[in-house]
Amino acid sequence: MVKAREKIAKRLSKYLPSASLPYVMDLLFSESVHFKVTKPRSTKHGDFRPAHKGKPHRITVNGNLNQYAFLLTTIHEFAHLTTHVSYGLRVSAHGKEWKSEFKRLLEPILDREILPDDIEEALKRSLHNMKASTCTDKNLYRALKRYDDSADNSVLLEQLNDRDIFRLGKRVFRRGELRRTRFMCEEINSRRMYLVSGLAEVERYYETGNER
């Protein structure tokens, strides 16, 4: 057990703030769970699947997240696990039971100099009015994005200017006017209009020959 723990800790050390590693390891070894670092997924940062047909609980977290986003996503998914253990399928995915578990599991990392001040401040504010994920809490999401790899070409749509060209997935768009929290964007090829969240991660598009 000790060797297995050391082996897993070594693998996870490059994804997490070093001061948080002992706590995360305690979480992972407190339940029967298969934890896996996965390739980036555009639709989610992490995922929890309950035990099924003799297989243990399963948690996956995207490996391209910065260390603070990786930590919070891991705790987010583990809160799903502990909520499932306590309540089964009788409660909603991000209901009051999950929120209570998420807050409980976050307490050991708060005020421990594990998180940068801006992330910790945004996280504490978020806990007073909890959303389903860091992606739906604008202030927390923006704080986390500041620590992304600078070599990453992705930006938030809200950081672009009107009429800037950007790529989202395999399609190319031009940013239009803001409507509450979403921008009206024109897909270049089809000329169809789409509402896109200002917090969507997009890629700057530099091939000016595609502009119209």
Secondary structure by P-SEA (a helix, b strand, c coil): caaaaaaaaaaacccccccaaaaaaaaaaccbbbbbbbccccccccccccccccccbbbbbbccccaaaaaaaaaaaaaaaaaaaccccccccccaaaaaaaaaaaccccccccccaaaaaaaaaaaacccccccccaaaaaaaaccccccccccccccccccbbbbcccbbbbbccccccccccccccccbbbbbbcccbbbbbccccccc
